[in-house]
Amino acid sequence: MEVFHHQDEAYARWRADHPAGYVLNVRPGDPPALHRATCRSLRAVGSTRGKSSTSIPKVCGTDRSELAAWARVAGRSIEPCGNCGV
């Protein structure tokens, strides 16, 4: 499991190297959204008009249960993405 915050290039490499992986989009004030690494709703690096695609932290991993455990430890529940069918 890796956390990317203001690390767009490393995040892009992780997603490319782990197409079967998962990404938690850790939004402030909302439950973290769980996505497949290939989800179309995750912004690609450079697609945010000068903003970092990891300005909102991304917790990435290949084990969905490990990401759920991370969320529980942080006192949060996961919201599945409606686009990628997680």
C-alpha positions as CSV (number, residue, x, y, z in Angstrom):
1,M,0.0,0.0,0.0
2,E,1.3,3.5,-0.9
3,V,0.0,7.0,-0.3
4,F,0.5,9.7,-2.9
5,H,0.0,13.3,-2.0
6,H,1.4,16.0,-4.4
7,Q,3.3,13.2,-6.1
8,D,1.7,13.1,-9.6
9,E,4.5,11.3,-11.4
10,A,4.9,8.5,-8.9
11,Y,1.1,8.1,-8.7
12,A,0.9,7.8,-12.5
13,R,3.6,5.2,-12.5
14,W,1.9,3.2,-9.8
15,R,-1.4,3.2,-11.7
16,A,0.4,2.1,-14.9
17,D,2.2,-0.7,-13.1
18,H,-0.9,-1.9,-11.2
19,P,-3.9,-1.9,-13.5
20,A,-5.6,-4.5,-11.3
21,G,-5.0,-2.4,-8.2
22,Y,-7.3,0.0,-6.3
23,V,-7.2,3.7,-5.4
24,L,-8.8,5.4,-2.4
25,N,-9.5,9.0,-3.2
26,V,-9.3,10.6,0.3
27,R,-11.6,13.5,0.1
28,P,-11.8,15.9,3.0
29,G,-15.2,15.7,4.8
30,D,-16.4,12.8,2.7
31,P,-15.9,9.1,2.8
32,P,-12.9,7.9,0.8
33,A,-14.0,6.8,-2.6
34,L,-12.7,3.4,-3.7
35,H,-11.8,3.0,-7.4
36,R,-10.2,0.5,-9.7
37,A,-6.8,1.9,-10.7
38,T,-8.1,2.0,-14.3
39,C,-11.3,4.0,-13.4
40,R,-12.1,6.7,-15.9
41,S,-13.2,9.0,-13.1
42,L,-9.7,9.3,-11.7
43,R,-7.9,12.2,-13.3
44,A,-4.8,11.6,-15.4
45,V,-1.7,13.5,-14.6
46,G,-1.7,16.8,-16.4
47,S,-5.5,16.8,-17.0
48,T,-6.3,19.2,-14.2
49,R,-5.2,22.5,-15.8
50,G,-2.1,23.0,-13.7
51,K,-3.5,21.4,-10.5
52,S,-2.0,18.3,-8.9
53,S,-4.0,15.1,-9.5
54,T,-2.8,14.1,-6.1
55,S,-3.7,17.3,-4.3
56,I,-6.3,15.1,-2.7
57,P,-4.3,12.1,-1.2
58,K,-4.6,8.8,-3.0
59,V,-4.1,5.6,-1.0
60,C,-3.2,2.8,-3.5
61,G,-2.9,-0.9,-3.1
62,T,-3.5,-4.3,-4.7
63,D,-5.5,-5.7,-1.8
64,R,-9.0,-4.2,-1.4
65,S,-9.3,-5.4,2.2
66,E,-6.0,-3.7,3.1
67,L,-7.4,-0.4,1.9
68,A,-10.6,-1.0,3.9
69,A,-8.5,-1.7,7.0
70,W,-6.6,1.6,6.4
71,A,-9.9,3.4,6.3
72,R,-11.2,1.8,9.5
73,V,-8.0,2.7,11.3
74,A,-8.5,6.3,10.1
75,G,-12.1,6.2,11.5
76,R,-13.7,6.3,8.0
77,S,-15.8,4.1,5.8
78,I,-15.3,3.5,2.1
79,E,-17.7,4.7,-0.6
80,P,-17.5,2.5,-3.7
81,C,-17.2,4.2,-7.1
82,G,-20.4,4.1,-9.2
83,N,-18.4,4.2,-12.4
84,C,-15.9,1.3,-12.2
85,G,-18.1,-1.2,-10.3
86,V,-15.9,-1.7,-7.3
